[in-house]
Amino acid sequence: MTSPVRTIGDRIASGAFWTVGMRLSIRLLGVISIIILARILVPEDFGIVAKASMIATVMESILEFGLDAALIHNRKATSLHYDTVWTIHVIRGSVIAFILLVLANPAASFLNEPVLSSVLLFYALTSFVNGLHNVGVVDFRKNLEFDRDFYFSLFRKLTSFVVTIVVAFVWRSYWAFVAGVVAGSVSGLAASFTMSKYRPKLCFQEWRSLFHFSKWMFINSLV
């Protein structure tokens, strides 16, 4: 009979293997993408996307509540907890999308980059779609099913990679980056509902217990 300690140890070792493999694969795809795009696009294209990404990333970081970690930590989490997290994610994604829409024209004027306003509109769409992702995929990490987490993350990255490169060859503009970001978000939405059988619904019932755990993570992100 296999001892529980050995079983846990094997699962941790397997998880470490898949986690390292996932990070290396994603980083490798990122490096290959940059090398190819550097030969196709001009520096100004990278600059436009960098500005849009900077603004979107700041908004994402400020409004990061760490609710996925709260679900992973709570071994007794019920469907009410999962549904509450998904509902908050939907609201968070919608709020970020709205803020990006509002900031689009002022940011373009402030940074003296007229096309930035159009790019931010698509980043707003991406934030909204990300908020809709199925919260059930949290169980991949919670149950130490890192192989499934690997396939989920790699599928998103591969989709983004392929779309970015194809659009770059066809249009040869910064829209290749934007198309890749949107494609990664949409493919992630599809994969989250395909790979997880959980079907979330709107619910606020467990928000107090969730924020009791995640409030410090939110404060840390805010700072």
N, C-alpha and C positions, 0 to 999 in steps of 0.2 A: 504493500500500500504506500502510495506516495505521500510524504509528509506535507502538511499545509505550508510549512516554511519554504520547502523546496518549490512548491507550486507557485507561491507568491514571488519567489526569487526568479523563477523562469519567466513569469509574466512581466516582471520589471525589466528583465534582460531583453525580452522580446520587444517591450515597449520602447526601450532605449534604442534598439536597433532600428525600429520603424521611424522613431522621431528624428534620429540623426539622418536616416535615409531621406526622409521628407525634406528636412532643411537643406541638405546637400543638393537634392534634386531641384528644389525651387531656386536655390542660389545659382546653380549651374545654368538653369534655363534663363535666369535673369542676366547672367554674364554673357551668355550666347546672344541673347536678345540685344543687349547694349552694343556688342561688337558688330552685329549685323546692321543695326540702326545707325550706328556711327558712320557707316559707309554710305548710307542712303540719304539720311536727313542732314540738315544743317544745324549748327549750334543754336540758332534762334528757336528752332522747333523744340529743342530740349528745354530751353529757358521758359517758353510759354507754359509747357506742361509742368515744369518744376514749380512755377508760381501758383498754378491752380492746385497742384497736389499739396503744396505747403498750406494753403488756406483750408482745404478740405481736411487735412490731417490734424491741424490745430483744432478744428471743430470736433472731429471725432475723438481726440484725446481729452478735450475739456469735458465732454459729455459721456465719458466712459465710466459705467457704473460697476463693471466687474460682476455682472449677474451670472454669467456662465460659471465663474468660480464658485459662486454661492450655491448653485445647483450641484456642482461636483462635490463640494464640501458636505452638503446635506444628504446623508445616505438614506434618509427617510422622506425625501422629496416626493410629493404626489403630483398628479396631473395638474392640480391647481397651481402648484409652484411653477411648473413648466409653462402653463398657459399665461400666468402672470408675467413671467420673464419675456415670453414672446410678445405679449401686448406692449410691454414697456419698450422692447426693441423696435416695434412698429412705430410707436410714438416718437422714440428717439430718432429713428431714421427719417421720419417725416419732419421733425423739428430741424434737424441738420439740413435737410433738403431745402426747407423754407428759408433758413438763414443764408444758405449759399445763393439762393435765388435773389434775396434782398441785397446781398453783398456783391453780386455779379457786376453791375455797372459801376458802383463806387470803387470797387477793387481795380477794375480795368482802368479807370481814370487815375486813381492814386498811383498805380504801378506803370502808368503810361503804356498800356498794352491793350489796345482796342479789342482784339480778338479774344481776350481773356474772358470777357463776359459770356460769350457763346460756349467756351470750354467749361466754364463753371456750371452752366445749365445741365450739361451731361454728368458732371460730378454730383450735382444735386439729385439727378435721376438715379445714379449709382447708390447714393446714400439711402434713398428711399427703398430701392430694391434690396439692399443689404439688410434692412430692417425687417423684411418679410421672410428671410431665411428660416427654415424649419429649426426650431430650438431642439428638436430631437437628436440632432447630430452631436449635442453635448455628451450624450451617452457613450460616444466612441471613446472619449477620454475618461469619462467617469468609470466605465467598465473595463478600462485598460485595453480597448480594442483599437490599438494604435495602427494596425494595418488598415482598418477601414478609414481612420482619420487620414492616413497617408494617401489613400486612393481619392478621397474626397478633396483634399487640398491640391493634390497633383492634377486632378481633372480640371479644377478651376484655373490653375496656373498654365496648364497646357493649352486650354482653350484661349486664354488671354494671349499667350505666346503666339499661337498660330494666327489668330486674327490680327494681332499687331504687325507681324511680319508681312502677311499678305497685303494688308491695307497700305503698309509702308511702300511695298514694291509697286502697287497700283497708283496710289495718290502722291506718294513722296512728300508727305506733310505731317505736321504735328497731330493730325487727326488719327494717325495710326495708334498713338498712345491712348487717345480717348476711346477709340473703338475697342482696344484691348481691355481697358478698364471696365467698360460697359459689358463686354462679352464675358469677362471673368465673373462679374457680379450676377449676370443673368444665368450663366451656366451653374454658378454656385447655388442659386435659388432652385433651379431644376434638380440638381444633384441632391440637395438637402432633402427634398421631398421624395426623391426616388430611392435614396439609400436608407432613409429612416421611415419606419411605418407610422411613427407618431404624427398625429394631426392636431396641431394647436388651434385654440379658439380664444376669443377675447375674454379676458378675466383680470380682475384687480385684487382678488380676495387675499392673496398672500404677500402683498407688496410690503407690509410692515416687517414681516419676518425676513424677507429678502434684503431690505435696506438696512436692517439691523446688522447684517453681516457685511454688506458691500459699501456702507457709508464711508468707511475709512479708505477704501480703494478709490471711491469717487473723489474724496478730498485730496488724495495723493495725485490723481490725474489732473484735478483742477489746479493744484499748485504747480 
